[in-house]
């Protein structure tokens, strides 16, 4: 009977230690992914700040997204780690990252489209006409450039604190 009990305790200890080792590896990978993504987000924020520094006050939104440096923002790390992040990160962090990267990727696609600046300017002008003359029927007043840019700015404010908060938590409070 003692041998069976010793064997059971040994098997449970091996199982527990294996589980603990796997949890530790996953946690190290989670933290590594978040550090890489945070670096990419900070890079993109610096690109935006630099463009803003070069702009004159009152310049149009088209001048920001049409600036040649706007396209130097990156989503490469996100593309490379997205599947693994989905498997490892808590839902709230995945949602925050998706809120950041979805408008960024949309904007990077939109700015590569032909005539982006003139299209955005025309939509802005038509929106202003629609606002001034509400009874008129004006085509193409939806402003996807501005909408996505605002989503990106909002996420730029909310996502980094969530990542930093996760990274600052003690190990016993993690996932």
C-alpha positions in Angstrom: 0.0 0.0 0.0 2.8 2.4 0.8 4.5 1.8 -2.5 1.2 2.6 -4.3 0.8 5.8 -2.3 4.4 6.8 -3.0 3.9 6.2 -6.7 0.7 8.2 -6.7 2.3 11.1 -4.9 5.3 11.0 -7.3 3.1 10.9 -10.3 1.1 13.9 -9.0 4.3 15.8 -8.3 5.6 15.1 -11.8 2.3 16.2 -13.3 2.2 19.4 -11.2 5.9 20.3 -12.0 5.2 19.7 -15.7 2.1 21.9 -15.6 4.1 24.6 -13.7 6.9 24.5 -16.3 4.4 24.8 -19.2 2.6 27.7 -17.5 6.0 29.4 -16.9 7.0 29.0 -20.6 3.7 30.3 -21.8 4.0 33.3 -19.4 7.4 34.1 -20.7 6.2 33.9 -24.3 3.2 36.1 -23.4 5.5 38.7 -21.9 7.9 38.5 -24.9 5.0 38.9 -27.4 3.7 42.0 -25.5 7.2 43.6 -25.3 7.6 43.1 -29.1 4.1 44.5 -29.8 4.7 47.4 -27.5 7.9 48.3 -29.3 5.9 48.3 -32.6 3.1 50.5 -31.2 5.7 52.9 -29.7 7.4 53.1 -33.1 4.1 54.0 -34.8 3.3 56.6 -32.1 6.7 58.2 -32.7 6.1 58.3 -36.5 2.7 60.1 -35.9 4.3 62.5 -33.4 7.1 63.3 -35.9 4.6 64.0 -38.7 2.6 66.2 -36.4 5.7 68.1 -35.4 6.4 68.9 -39.1 2.8 70.0 -39.9 1.6 73.5 -39.6 -1.3 74.2 -37.2 -4.6 73.8 -38.9 -3.4 71.5 -41.7 -5.9 69.1 -43.0 -6.1 65.4 -41.9 -5.2 64.5 -45.5 -1.8 66.1 -45.0 -1.2 63.7 -42.1 -2.2 60.5 -43.8 -0.9 61.6 -47.1 2.5 62.4 -45.6 5.2 60.0 -47.0 6.3 59.0 -43.5 2.8 57.9 -42.5 3.3 54.7 -44.5 6.4 53.9 -42.4 4.2 52.7 -39.6 4.4 49.0 -39.0 2.1 46.1 -38.4 4.7 43.4 -39.3 5.2 42.1 -35.7 1.5 41.9 -35.3 1.2 39.9 -38.5 3.9 37.6 -37.4 2.6 36.9 -33.8 -1.1 37.3 -34.2 -1.9 33.5 -34.1 0.3 32.8 -31.1 -1.0 35.9 -29.3 -4.6 34.7 -29.8 -3.7 31.5 -28.2 -1.8 32.9 -25.2 -3.1 36.4 -24.4 -6.1 37.2 -22.3 -9.2 38.3 -24.2 -9.1 41.9 -23.0 -5.5 42.3 -24.3 -6.4 40.7 -27.6 -9.4 43.0 -28.0 -7.2 46.0 -27.2 -4.6 44.9 -29.8 -7.2 44.3 -32.4 -8.7 47.8 -31.7 -5.3 49.2 -32.4 -4.2 47.2 -35.4 -7.4 47.0 -37.4 -7.7 50.7 -38.1 -3.9 50.9 -38.6 -4.0 48.2 -41.3 -7.1 49.8 -42.9 -5.4 53.2 -43.1 -2.2 51.7 -44.5 -4.3 50.1 -47.2 -6.3 53.2 -47.9 -3.2 55.4 -48.2 -1.8 53.1 -50.9 -4.9 53.5 -53.0 -4.6 55.8 -56.0 -5.8 59.3 -55.6 -6.2 58.9 -51.8 -5.5 62.6 -51.1 -8.0 63.9 -53.6 -10.6 61.3 -52.6 -10.3 62.2 -49.0 -10.4 66.0 -49.7 -13.5 65.6 -51.9 -15.2 63.6 -49.2 -14.4 66.3 -46.7 -15.6 69.0 -49.0 -18.8 67.1 -49.7 -19.3 66.5 -46.0 -19.0 70.3 -45.4 -21.5 71.0 -48.2 -23.9 68.4 -46.7 -23.5 70.1 -43.3 -24.1 73.6 -44.7 -27.0 72.5 -46.9 -28.7 69.5 -45.1 -31.5 69.4 -47.7 -29.2 68.7 -50.6 -28.3 65.2 -51.6 -24.5 65.0 -51.7 -22.6 61.7 -52.6 -19.7 60.2 -50.9 -19.7 62.1 -47.6 -18.6 59.2 -45.5 -15.0 59.8 -44.4 -13.3 56.4 -43.9 -9.9 58.0 -43.6 -11.0 60.2 -40.7 -13.0 57.4 -39.0 -10.1 55.0 -39.1 -7.6 57.7 -38.0 -9.8 58.6 -35.0 -10.1 54.9 -34.1 -6.3 54.6 -34.4 -5.7 57.7 -32.2 -8.2 56.4 -29.6 -6.5 53.0 -29.5 -3.0 54.6 -29.4 -4.2 56.1 -26.1 -5.9 53.1 -24.6 -3.8 50.1 -25.7 -0.3 50.8 -24.3 -1.6 51.3 -20.7 -3.3 47.9 -20.9 -0.1 46.2 -22.1 2.0 48.0 -19.5 -0.5 47.1 -16.8 -0.3 43.4 -17.7 3.5 43.5 -17.8 3.7 45.2 -14.4 1.5 42.7 -12.6 3.2 40.3 -10.2 3.5 36.7 -11.4 0.9 35.4 -8.9 -1.8 37.6 -10.5 -1.0 36.6 -14.1 -3.5 34.7 -16.2 
